[in-house]
Amino acid sequence: MALVDPNFEQHRQTWAGFTRLIKYALAIIILILIGLAIFTL
């Protein structure tokens, strides 16, 4: 990639933080679902 956007690094860091937030959210949702499955069985 010869052309480098000046804001590319900032966007990449924002995207990394966003994906990390999604991973945490998914982990919490999965834990809640597992907890509900255990308590309802």
PDBQT receptor file of N, H, CA, C and O in Angstrom, charges set to zero:
ATOM      1  N   MET A   1       0.847  -1.190   0.000  1.00  0.00    +0.000 N 
ATOM      2  CA  MET A   1       0.000   0.000   0.000  1.00  0.00    +0.000 C 
ATOM      3  C   MET A   1       0.888   1.247   0.000  1.00  0.00    +0.000 C 
ATOM      4  O   MET A   1       1.408   1.655   1.039  1.00  0.00    +0.000 OA
ATOM      5  N   ALA A   2       1.050   1.840  -1.179  1.00  0.00    +0.000 N 
ATOM      6  H   ALA A   2       0.628   1.509  -2.023  1.00  0.00    +0.000 HD
ATOM      7  CA  ALA A   2       1.951   2.985  -1.315  1.00  0.00    +0.000 C 
ATOM      8  C   ALA A   2       1.348   4.237  -0.684  1.00  0.00    +0.000 C 
ATOM      9  O   ALA A   2       2.042   5.000  -0.013  1.00  0.00    +0.000 OA
ATOM     10  N   LEU A   3       0.056   4.438  -0.906  1.00  0.00    +0.000 N 
ATOM     11  H   LEU A   3      -0.507   3.818  -1.451  1.00  0.00    +0.000 HD
ATOM     12  CA  LEU A   3      -0.606   5.628  -0.368  1.00  0.00    +0.000 C 
ATOM     13  C   LEU A   3      -1.054   5.351   1.066  1.00  0.00    +0.000 C 
ATOM     14  O   LEU A   3      -1.838   4.434   1.308  1.00  0.00    +0.000 OA
ATOM     15  N   VAL A   4      -0.557   6.139   2.010  1.00  0.00    +0.000 N 
ATOM     16  H   VAL A   4       0.080   6.883   1.814  1.00  0.00    +0.000 HD
ATOM     17  CA  VAL A   4      -0.900   5.930   3.420  1.00  0.00    +0.000 C 
ATOM     18  C   VAL A   4      -1.745   7.094   3.912  1.00  0.00    +0.000 C 
ATOM     19  O   VAL A   4      -1.338   8.252   3.822  1.00  0.00    +0.000 OA
ATOM     20  N   ASP A   5      -2.911   6.782   4.426  1.00  0.00    +0.000 N 
ATOM     21  H   ASP A   5      -3.243   5.842   4.499  1.00  0.00    +0.000 HD
ATOM     22  CA  ASP A   5      -3.796   7.822   4.957  1.00  0.00    +0.000 C 
ATOM     23  C   ASP A   5      -3.227   8.336   6.284  1.00  0.00    +0.000 C 
ATOM     24  O   ASP A   5      -2.866   7.530   7.141  1.00  0.00    +0.000 OA
ATOM     25  N   PRO A   6      -3.140   9.652   6.472  1.00  0.00    +0.000 N 
ATOM     26  CA  PRO A   6      -2.615  10.193   7.744  1.00  0.00    +0.000 C 
ATOM     27  C   PRO A   6      -3.424   9.716   8.949  1.00  0.00    +0.000 C 
ATOM     28  O   PRO A   6      -2.884   9.575  10.047  1.00  0.00    +0.000 OA
ATOM     29  N   ASN A   7      -4.704   9.470   8.746  1.00  0.00    +0.000 N 
ATOM     30  H   ASN A   7      -5.142   9.584   7.854  1.00  0.00    +0.000 HD
ATOM     31  CA  ASN A   7      -5.557   9.041   9.855  1.00  0.00    +0.000 C 
ATOM     32  C   ASN A   7      -5.646   7.521   9.958  1.00  0.00    +0.000 C 
ATOM     33  O   ASN A   7      -6.396   6.991  10.779  1.00  0.00    +0.000 OA
ATOM     34  N   PHE A   8      -4.870   6.816   9.114  1.00  0.00    +0.000 N 
ATOM     35  H   PHE A   8      -4.262   7.247   8.447  1.00  0.00    +0.000 HD
ATOM     36  CA  PHE A   8      -4.988   5.357   9.068  1.00  0.00    +0.000 C 
ATOM     37  C   PHE A   8      -4.684   4.724  10.425  1.00  0.00    +0.000 C 
ATOM     38  O   PHE A   8      -5.407   3.839  10.883  1.00  0.00    +0.000 OA
ATOM     39  N   GLU A   9      -3.603   5.188  11.064  1.00  0.00    +0.000 N 
ATOM     40  H   GLU A   9      -3.016   5.907  10.693  1.00  0.00    +0.000 HD
ATOM     41  CA  GLU A   9      -3.209   4.611  12.363  1.00  0.00    +0.000 C 
ATOM     42  C   GLU A   9      -4.282   4.848  13.415  1.00  0.00    +0.000 C 
ATOM     43  O   GLU A   9      -4.583   3.966  14.219  1.00  0.00    +0.000 OA
ATOM     44  N   GLN A  10      -4.860   6.055  13.402  1.00  0.00    +0.000 N 
ATOM     45  H   GLN A  10      -4.615   6.772  12.749  1.00  0.00    +0.000 HD
ATOM     46  CA  GLN A  10      -5.914   6.358  14.379  1.00  0.00    +0.000 C 
ATOM     47  C   GLN A  10      -7.137   5.484  14.125  1.00  0.00    +0.000 C 
ATOM     48  O   GLN A  10      -7.740   4.966  15.065  1.00  0.00    +0.000 OA
ATOM     49  N   HIS A  11      -7.505   5.320  12.849  1.00  0.00    +0.000 N 
ATOM     50  H   HIS A  11      -7.015   5.741  12.085  1.00  0.00    +0.000 HD
ATOM     51  CA  HIS A  11      -8.658   4.480  12.528  1.00  0.00    +0.000 C 
ATOM     52  C   HIS A  11      -8.395   3.032  12.936  1.00  0.00    +0.000 C 
ATOM     53  O   HIS A  11      -9.286   2.337  13.424  1.00  0.00    +0.000 OA
ATOM     54  N   ARG A  12      -7.134   2.587  12.722  1.00  0.00    +0.000 N 
ATOM     55  H   ARG A  12      -6.410   3.152  12.326  1.00  0.00    +0.000 HD
ATOM     56  CA  ARG A  12      -6.803   1.203  13.062  1.00  0.00    +0.000 C 
ATOM     57  C   ARG A  12      -6.922   0.983  14.574  1.00  0.00    +0.000 C 
ATOM     58  O   ARG A  12      -7.428  -0.049  15.016  1.00  0.00    +0.000 OA
ATOM     59  N   GLN A  13      -6.456   1.954  15.362  1.00  0.00    +0.000 N 
ATOM     60  H   GLN A  13      -6.045   2.792  15.004  1.00  0.00    +0.000 HD
ATOM     61  CA  GLN A  13      -6.552   1.826  16.819  1.00  0.00    +0.000 C 
ATOM     62  C   GLN A  13      -8.010   1.855  17.262  1.00  0.00    +0.000 C 
ATOM     63  O   GLN A  13      -8.408   1.111  18.158  1.00  0.00    +0.000 OA
ATOM     64  N   THR A  14      -8.813   2.727  16.625  1.00  0.00    +0.000 N 
ATOM     65  H   THR A  14      -8.489   3.331  15.897  1.00  0.00    +0.000 HD
ATOM     66  CA  THR A  14     -10.237   2.796  16.967  1.00  0.00    +0.000 C 
ATOM     67  C   THR A  14     -10.911   1.469  16.645  1.00  0.00    +0.000 C 
ATOM     68  O   THR A  14     -11.721   0.969  17.425  1.00  0.00    +0.000 OA
ATOM     69  N   TRP A  15     -10.564   0.897  15.475  1.00  0.00    +0.000 N 
ATOM     70  H   TRP A  15      -9.906   1.303  14.842  1.00  0.00    +0.000 HD
ATOM     71  CA  TRP A  15     -11.157  -0.375  15.072  1.00  0.00    +0.000 C 
ATOM     72  C   TRP A  15     -10.725  -1.492  16.022  1.00  0.00    +0.000 C 
ATOM     73  O   TRP A  15     -11.529  -2.360  16.360  1.00  0.00    +0.000 OA
ATOM     74  N   ALA A  16      -9.458  -1.476  16.454  1.00  0.00    +0.000 N 
ATOM     75  H   ALA A  16      -8.805  -0.770  16.179  1.00  0.00    +0.000 HD
ATOM     76  CA  ALA A  16      -8.961  -2.492  17.383  1.00  0.00    +0.000 C 
ATOM     77  C   ALA A  16      -9.726  -2.409  18.701  1.00  0.00    +0.000 C 
ATOM     78  O   ALA A  16     -10.113  -3.434  19.263  1.00  0.00    +0.000 OA
ATOM     79  N   GLY A  17      -9.944  -1.192  19.193  1.00  0.00    +0.000 N 
ATOM     80  H   GLY A  17      -9.630  -0.360  18.736  1.00  0.00    +0.000 HD
ATOM     81  CA  GLY A  17     -10.707  -1.024  20.432  1.00  0.00    +0.000 C 
ATOM     82  C   GLY A  17     -12.139  -1.479  20.257  1.00  0.00    +0.000 C 
ATOM     83  O   GLY A  17     -12.731  -2.064  21.165  1.00  0.00    +0.000 OA
ATOM     84  N   PHE A  18     -12.706  -1.204  19.067  1.00  0.00    +0.000 N 
ATOM     85  H   PHE A  18     -12.225  -0.729  18.329  1.00  0.00    +0.000 HD
ATOM     86  CA  PHE A  18     -14.093  -1.582  18.796  1.00  0.00    +0.000 C 
ATOM     87  C   PHE A  18     -14.242  -3.098  18.770  1.00  0.00    +0.000 C 
ATOM     88  O   PHE A  18     -15.183  -3.636  19.353  1.00  0.00    +0.000 OA
ATOM     89  N   THR A  19     -13.320  -3.796  18.097  1.00  0.00    +0.000 N 
ATOM     90  H   THR A  19     -12.555  -3.359  17.623  1.00  0.00    +0.000 HD
ATOM     91  CA  THR A  19     -13.398  -5.253  18.025  1.00  0.00    +0.000 C 
ATOM     92  C   THR A  19     -13.167  -5.868  19.406  1.00  0.00    +0.000 C 
ATOM     93  O   THR A  19     -13.764  -6.890  19.747  1.00  0.00    +0.000 OA
ATOM     94  N   ARG A  20     -12.288  -5.232  20.203  1.00  0.00    +0.000 N 
ATOM     95  H   ARG A  20     -11.803  -4.403  19.926  1.00  0.00    +0.000 HD
ATOM     96  CA  ARG A  20     -12.057  -5.732  21.565  1.00  0.00    +0.000 C 
ATOM     97  C   ARG A  20     -13.339  -5.601  22.380  1.00  0.00    +0.000 C 
ATOM     98  O   ARG A  20     -13.682  -6.499  23.149  1.00  0.00    +0.000 OA
ATOM     99  N   LEU A  21     -14.044  -4.487  22.215  1.00  0.00    +0.000 N 
ATOM    100  H   LEU A  21     -13.765  -3.758  21.591  1.00  0.00    +0.000 HD
ATOM    101  CA  LEU A  21     -15.304  -4.275  22.931  1.00  0.00    +0.000 C 
ATOM    102  C   LEU A  21     -16.324  -5.333  22.524  1.00  0.00    +0.000 C 
ATOM    103  O   LEU A  21     -17.056  -5.852  23.367  1.00  0.00    +0.000 OA
ATOM    104  N   ILE A  22     -16.371  -5.654  21.225  1.00  0.00    +0.000 N 
ATOM    105  H   ILE A  22     -15.777  -5.233  20.540  1.00  0.00    +0.000 HD
ATOM    106  CA  ILE A  22     -17.309  -6.671  20.741  1.00  0.00    +0.000 C 
ATOM    107  C   ILE A  22     -16.965  -8.032  21.342  1.00  0.00    +0.000 C 
ATOM    108  O   ILE A  22     -17.859  -8.783  21.731  1.00  0.00    +0.000 OA
ATOM    109  N   LYS A  23     -15.672  -8.352  21.418  1.00  0.00    +0.000 N 
ATOM    110  H   LYS A  23     -14.945  -7.741  21.102  1.00  0.00    +0.000 HD
ATOM    111  CA  LYS A  23     -15.263  -9.636  21.997  1.00  0.00    +0.000 C 
ATOM    112  C   LYS A  23     -15.701  -9.732  23.455  1.00  0.00    +0.000 C 
ATOM    113  O   LYS A  23     -16.210 -10.768  23.882  1.00  0.00    +0.000 OA
ATOM    114  N   TYR A  24     -15.505  -8.644  24.231  1.00  0.00    +0.000 N 
ATOM    115  H   TYR A  24     -15.091  -7.802  23.884  1.00  0.00    +0.000 HD
ATOM    116  CA  TYR A  24     -15.922  -8.652  25.631  1.00  0.00    +0.000 C 
ATOM    117  C   TYR A  24     -17.430  -8.808  25.738  1.00  0.00    +0.000 C 
ATOM    118  O   TYR A  24     -17.919  -9.558  26.583  1.00  0.00    +0.000 OA
ATOM    119  N   ALA A  25     -18.178  -8.098  24.880  1.00  0.00    +0.000 N 
ATOM    120  H   ALA A  25     -17.781  -7.488  24.193  1.00  0.00    +0.000 HD
ATOM    121  CA  ALA A  25     -19.641  -8.171  24.910  1.00  0.00    +0.000 C 
ATOM    122  C   ALA A  25     -20.099  -9.594  24.600  1.00  0.00    +0.000 C 
ATOM    123  O   ALA A  25     -20.988 -10.118  25.270  1.00  0.00    +0.000 OA
ATOM    124  N   LEU A  26     -19.497 -10.220  23.588  1.00  0.00    +0.000 N 
ATOM    125  H   LEU A  26     -18.775  -9.794  23.043  1.00  0.00    +0.000 HD
ATOM    126  CA  LEU A  26     -19.871 -11.587  23.231  1.00  0.00    +0.000 C 
ATOM    127  C   LEU A  26     -19.551 -12.548  24.374  1.00  0.00    +0.000 C 
ATOM    128  O   LEU A  26     -20.341 -13.444  24.671  1.00  0.00    +0.000 OA
ATOM    129  N   ALA A  27     -18.398 -12.368  25.014  1.00  0.00    +0.000 N 
ATOM    130  H   ALA A  27     -17.756 -11.640  24.772  1.00  0.00    +0.000 HD
ATOM    131  CA  ALA A  27     -18.019 -13.239  26.124  1.00  0.00    +0.000 C 
ATOM    132  C   ALA A  27     -19.024 -13.117  27.261  1.00  0.00    +0.000 C 
ATOM    133  O   ALA A  27     -19.412 -14.124  27.854  1.00  0.00    +0.000 OA
ATOM    134  N   ILE A  28     -19.451 -11.888  27.573  1.00  0.00    +0.000 N 
ATOM    135  H   ILE A  28     -19.135 -11.070  27.091  1.00  0.00    +0.000 HD
ATOM    136  CA  ILE A  28     -20.421 -11.675  28.648  1.00  0.00    +0.000 C 
ATOM    137  C   ILE A  28     -21.755 -12.315  28.298  1.00  0.00    +0.000 C 
ATOM    138  O   ILE A  28     -22.378 -12.959  29.142  1.00  0.00    +0.000 OA
ATOM    139  N   ILE A  29     -22.202 -12.139  27.043  1.00  0.00    +0.000 N 
ATOM    140  H   ILE A  29     -21.696 -11.616  26.358  1.00  0.00    +0.000 HD
ATOM    141  CA  ILE A  29     -23.476 -12.730  26.618  1.00  0.00    +0.000 C 
ATOM    142  C   ILE A  29     -23.421 -14.249  26.707  1.00  0.00    +0.000 C 
ATOM    143  O   ILE A  29     -24.374 -14.880  27.165  1.00  0.00    +0.000 OA
ATOM    144  N   ILE A  30     -22.308 -14.840  26.270  1.00  0.00    +0.000 N 
ATOM    145  H   ILE A  30     -21.534 -14.328  25.898  1.00  0.00    +0.000 HD
ATOM    146  CA  ILE A  30     -22.168 -16.295  26.323  1.00  0.00    +0.000 C 
ATOM    147  C   ILE A  30     -22.188 -16.780  27.768  1.00  0.00    +0.000 C 
ATOM    148  O   ILE A  30     -22.819 -17.792  28.072  1.00  0.00    +0.000 OA
ATOM    149  N   LEU A  31     -21.501 -16.065  28.660  1.00  0.00    +0.000 N 
ATOM    150  H   LEU A  31     -20.989 -15.243  28.413  1.00  0.00    +0.000 HD
ATOM    151  CA  LEU A  31     -21.501 -16.455  30.073  1.00  0.00    +0.000 C 
ATOM    152  C   LEU A  31     -22.910 -16.385  30.649  1.00  0.00    +0.000 C 
ATOM    153  O   LEU A  31     -23.313 -17.257  31.418  1.00  0.00    +0.000 OA
ATOM    154  N   ILE A  32     -23.664 -15.343  30.277  1.00  0.00    +0.000 N 
ATOM    155  H   ILE A  32     -23.336 -14.634  29.652  1.00  0.00    +0.000 HD
ATOM    156  CA  ILE A  32     -25.041 -15.213  30.768  1.00  0.00    +0.000 C 
ATOM    157  C   ILE A  32     -25.888 -16.372  30.256  1.00  0.00    +0.000 C 
ATOM    158  O   ILE A  32     -26.674 -16.947  31.009  1.00  0.00    +0.000 OA
ATOM    159  N   LEU A  33     -25.733 -16.720  28.973  1.00  0.00    +0.000 N 
ATOM    160  H   LEU A  33     -25.094 -16.253  28.361  1.00  0.00    +0.000 HD
ATOM    161  CA  LEU A  33     -26.513 -17.822  28.405  1.00  0.00    +0.000 C 
ATOM    162  C   LEU A  33     -26.168 -19.142  29.086  1.00  0.00    +0.000 C 
ATOM    163  O   LEU A  33     -27.055 -19.946  29.372  1.00  0.00    +0.000 OA
ATOM    164  N   ILE A  34     -24.879 -19.365  29.346  1.00  0.00    +0.000 N 
ATOM    165  H   ILE A  34     -24.159 -18.712  29.114  1.00  0.00    +0.000 HD
ATOM    166  CA  ILE A  34     -24.466 -20.590  30.037  1.00  0.00    +0.000 C 
ATOM    167  C   ILE A  34     -25.049 -20.615  31.446  1.00  0.00    +0.000 C 
ATOM    168  O   ILE A  34     -25.535 -21.648  31.906  1.00  0.00    +0.000 OA
ATOM    169  N   GLY A  35     -24.998 -19.478  32.124  1.00  0.00    +0.000 N 
ATOM    170  H   GLY A  35     -24.604 -18.638  31.750  1.00  0.00    +0.000 HD
ATOM    171  CA  GLY A  35     -25.558 -19.396  33.476  1.00  0.00    +0.000 C 
ATOM    172  C   GLY A  35     -27.050 -19.690  33.475  1.00  0.00    +0.000 C 
ATOM    173  O   GLY A  35     -27.539 -20.421  34.336  1.00  0.00    +0.000 OA
ATOM    174  N   LEU A  36     -27.772 -19.131  32.520  1.00  0.00    +0.000 N 
ATOM    175  H   LEU A  36     -27.375 -18.537  31.820  1.00  0.00    +0.000 HD
ATOM    176  CA  LEU A  36     -29.213 -19.388  32.431  1.00  0.00    +0.000 C 
ATOM    177  C   LEU A  36     -29.474 -20.860  32.145  1.00  0.00    +0.000 C 
ATOM    178  O   LEU A  36     -30.388 -21.451  32.719  1.00  0.00    +0.000 OA
ATOM    179  N   ALA A  37     -28.679 -21.456  31.263  1.00  0.00    +0.000 N 
ATOM    180  H   ALA A  37     -27.936 -20.976  30.796  1.00  0.00    +0.000 HD
ATOM    181  CA  ALA A  37     -28.864 -22.864  30.926  1.00  0.00    +0.000 C 
ATOM    182  C   ALA A  37     -28.634 -23.740  32.154  1.00  0.00    +0.000 C 
ATOM    183  O   ALA A  37     -29.364 -24.708  32.368  1.00  0.00    +0.000 OA
ATOM    184  N   ILE A  38     -27.627 -23.411  32.963  1.00  0.00    +0.000 N 
ATOM    185  H   ILE A  38     -27.034 -22.624  32.790  1.00  0.00    +0.000 HD
ATOM    186  CA  ILE A  38     -27.327 -24.199  34.159  1.00  0.00    +0.000 C 
ATOM    187  C   ILE A  38     -28.449 -24.059  35.184  1.00  0.00    +0.000 C 
ATOM    188  O   ILE A  38     -28.871 -25.045  35.788  1.00  0.00    +0.000 OA
ATOM    189  N   PHE A  39     -28.936 -22.819  35.380  1.00  0.00    +0.000 N 
ATOM    190  H   PHE A  39     -28.593 -22.018  34.889  1.00  0.00    +0.000 HD
ATOM    191  CA  PHE A  39     -29.950 -22.601  36.407  1.00  0.00    +0.000 C 
ATOM    192  C   PHE A  39     -31.313 -23.135  36.008  1.00  0.00    +0.000 C 
ATOM    193  O   PHE A  39     -32.121 -23.466  36.877  1.00  0.00    +0.000 OA
ATOM    194  N   THR A  40     -31.590 -23.226  34.702  1.00  0.00    +0.000 N 
ATOM    195  H   THR A  40     -30.934 -22.957  33.997  1.00  0.00    +0.000 HD
ATOM    196  CA  THR A  40     -32.916 -23.676  34.277  1.00  0.00    +0.000 C 
ATOM    197  C   THR A  40     -32.982 -25.185  34.136  1.00  0.00    +0.000 C 
ATOM    198  O   THR A  40     -34.073 -25.750  34.060  1.00  0.00    +0.000 OA
ATOM    199  N   LEU A  41     -31.830 -25.849  34.099  1.00  0.00    +0.000 N 
ATOM    200  H   LEU A  41     -30.943 -25.389  34.161  1.00  0.00    +0.000 HD
ATOM    201  CA  LEU A  41     -31.851 -27.308  33.971  1.00  0.00    +0.000 C 
ATOM    202  C   LEU A  41     -31.950 -27.978  35.333  1.00  0.00    +0.000 C 
ATOM    203  O   LEU A  41     -31.980 -29.205  35.417  1.00  0.00    +0.000 OA
TER     204      LEU A  41
